[in-house]
Amino acid sequence: MISDENRWLAWAREIEALAQAGYTYASNPYERERSIRLREIAAEIIAGHSQLTQEDVLQAFNGQPGYVTPKVDVRAAVFQDEQLLFVKEAMDGRWTLPGGWADVGERPSLAIEREVAEEAGLQVKAERVIGVYDANRYPGKLPLFHAYKLLFLCTPVSGTPQPNFETLEAVFFPLDQIPKSLSRFRTTKKLLEDAVEAYRDPARPTKFD
């Protein structure tokens, strides 16, 4: 659940989504004006509780035209000999399952295979979906936009772990030595628990929020 201290962001995000939908489907100039003002209010709320300026927030809002829907984050659970692959993010120096935002026009399975190749230097095959999660309802840093997280169980095909410009390290950790300094929004405790369960039980059903 979103904590009370972050409730302002959930409200602002919802106001912006309603404003964007209202603007998209407005039938007259007055409805568009009201929608624009609602968007400005949402930007004011976020700017008042963060280090972003109202202009920065409005620019971000303007980058998603049309009806607003959640963004999609893909993550990979890559197991090898009772070990799980982690990468250390260059952005915050913390560990996470490899992954990132899916690209437009890209199949989800190819998106995660590409992310692992880019962040960890490994070629993998996406085998099945472990879970589909509402990323904004788990502990960690909340992004400006609403997001869903898709967690895939992946099998290594070729290559050896190596970082790239987005990552500092790429390492297989034994399951009893999983790093504690996690990049929390990217990889939560629940994701790791579900990943291990899915790895050990091929019949385990997909989890979803």
Secondary structure, 3 states (H helix, E strand, C coil): CCCHHHHHHHHHHHHHHHHHHHHHCCCCHHHHHHHHHHHHHHHHHHHHHCCCCHHHHHHHHHCCCCCCCCEEEEEEEEECCCEEEEEEECCCCCEECCEEECCCCCCHHHHHHHHHHHHHCCEEEEEEEEEEEEHHHCCCCCCCCCEEEEEEEEEEEECCCCCCCCEEEEEEEEHHHCCCCECCCCCCHHHHHHHHHHHHCCCCCCEEC
